[in-house]
Amino acid sequence: MSTIPATASVVVVGAGPTGLTAAIALADAGADVVLLDRLAEGANTSRACVIHARTLEVLSEFDVAAELCERGLIVPNFSFRDGNRVLAHLSFDQLPTPFPFTVMLGQNDTESVLLRRLERAGGRVHRPCEVTGITRDDAAVTVEYRDGDGAPGTIRADYVIGADGMHSPTREAAGIGFTGDSYAESFVLADVRMNWPDPRTEATLTLAPQGLAVVAPLPDETGDRYRVVATVDTTPPEHPDRDFVQGIVDACRPGSGTTVTEVTWSSRFHVHHRLADHYRAGRIFLAGDAAHVHSPAGGQGMNTGIQDGAALGGLLARVLRGEPATLLDEYERTRRPIALGVVAFTDRMTRLATIRSTTGRALRNTAIRTAARIPALRRAQAYRLAELGAR
């Protein structure tokens, strides 16, 4: 492990997509940025796997969007279903963007692209390095850490970005509240191989009586690799197996003849919908899951975080070059309302998807089908899923 500097202009805590993007923006501007992560290596599982149009627009400014598109799978369509019935079909191909589609690509691949881009800008990730304390005063922030050998150290920085996830130590050290709640249902996430009946140009959100299920294709030479995200009433196994996922698929698409042949990775989790009360406490800022968490419906979590990182990194770079520090007020003023909208939007999607009563489901389905017949409403929904309103 290389020596960690004792001083820096900005310390970024957390080297996921959000932290990497913020560090790239700062390194490109010539800022003295130190990126710390407590894990010994980056993501080696797919986890978040949807990259939306607005995120691709943001990342095109760092010259990595083309590589992400090349490595990923282009998916221009999204559908809502109730079992075997199509309720609505959305297409991104008419949206006002150079990227009228989503890109399906595992988070591990997205992080590797961003890491190489950071290294080209002269930056690097110091890992494993666990932050053990953060204190601030009017002049700077002191970050205490323990490196991979267990040795303690400190960094004195002008600013700190907490991109360290839902259980953010940075947020706790800053004393910022994280308001919200959690869903009663458990979520299952799995990467599988199966003979799914829908075209691989389409992701599907199924509103089954058992709950929400999202199925999206993943890049693969054999063409049978998919991501499955679903709600379940019971506590699932820590790593759901093939039979468990097969039951989910059978419930959301009965009679389709779909066979899950392999589960390559799986996990269970509880989902929260929470938003930081503030995005800033003096010289400490929050971004990504440290600032907002929400339902995976729509696949917007990583996207909102990457956009946070780019916006905050850019603003800090300008201030470090001599622009007024009041410019930093723009970060919370612009990004928090966007996250509030995403949290509310995904919460509505999840609650609509998990309606159990027959009457309620019938009314919901009628409303969705009726709205889908109106081109302007279809376009507005696609526009929102693509996060183009975050411009």
C-alpha positions, 0 to 999 in steps of 0.5 A: 500500500502506497503512502497516503498524503497527510494533506489534500484539497479533497478527500473522497470516502468511498470508491464506488461509482459515485466516489470515482466520478467525483474524483475524476472531475477533481483530478481532471481539474488538477485538484489534489484529491485523495480517494479512500475505500475500506475494501481491499478491492473494487466491486466484483459482482454486478449489483447495480446494472442499469445506466440511464441516458442522463448518466451517459450524457454526464459520463460522456463529458469524461469520455467514457460513455462510448466504452460503457456502451460498447461493453454493455447491452443496449436496451431501448425498451421498457414494459410494464406487465401483470403476469402475461398481460402487457400493460404499457410499453415504453420506448426510449428511442425518441427521447431528446438525447444522444443516448436514447436507450439504457445500457445494461452493464454490471457495476463491477464493469462500470467501476473498472471503466471509471477506475481506469479513467481516474488513473489516466487523470493521475488519480488512484484509490487507496485501499484497504483504508477504513475511515475511523473519524472525521472532525471539522472546523472552519478552516479544514476537515481532519480525516482519521483512518486505519490502513490495511496494516492496521496503522493509524493516520490522518489527512487534513483536507479542505473538503470531504465527500462522503460517498460511503453508502447507506450506512455512511460514517461520513454522514454520521460524523457530520451529524446529518439526519437520514429521514425515511423508512424501509419496506416490509418486503424483502428483495431478492437480486440474482443474475441468472441464465434462463430462456426468458421469452421477451426480446433482449432489447427490453427490460420488464417490470412485472406487477404480479400478485406476489409482488414486484419483479424486474427482469432485464437482459445482461451482456453475454455472448450466449444471450441467456444472462439476465438480472432478476430483482423481486419482492418476496413476503418471506425471508429468503435465503442469504443467497437464493438458489436456482429453485428459489429464483425459478419460483419467482420467475414462474409466479411473474410469468406463469406458463411461459416455459422459462427455465432457470438453468443457473444462478451465477450470483444472488443476494437478499436485502431490505430496501429503504427509502431515505433522504439526507436532511442536508447534503452539506455540513460545513466542509463535508458533503454527501453524495450517492447512497450516503445522501439518498436510498430508494427502491430498485424499481427503475434502476436509478440508484447508481445513476443518481449517485454518479450524477451527484459525483460529477456535479459536486466534483465540478463545483469543488474544482471551481471553488478550488480554482478561486471561484466564490465558496458560495458556489457550493450552495448550488450542490444541495439546492440542485441535487437534493430536489432531484433525489427527492423526486427519485425517492418519491417516484420509485416509492410510488412504483413499488407501492403500485407494484405490490398492491395485493387486493383484486380490486386494487390491482384491477384499478391500477392496471386500468389506469396504467393501460389508459395512460399508455394509450396517450403518447405524451404520457408514455413519453413523459414516463420514459423521459423520467425513467431516463432521468433527463429531467435532472439536466 
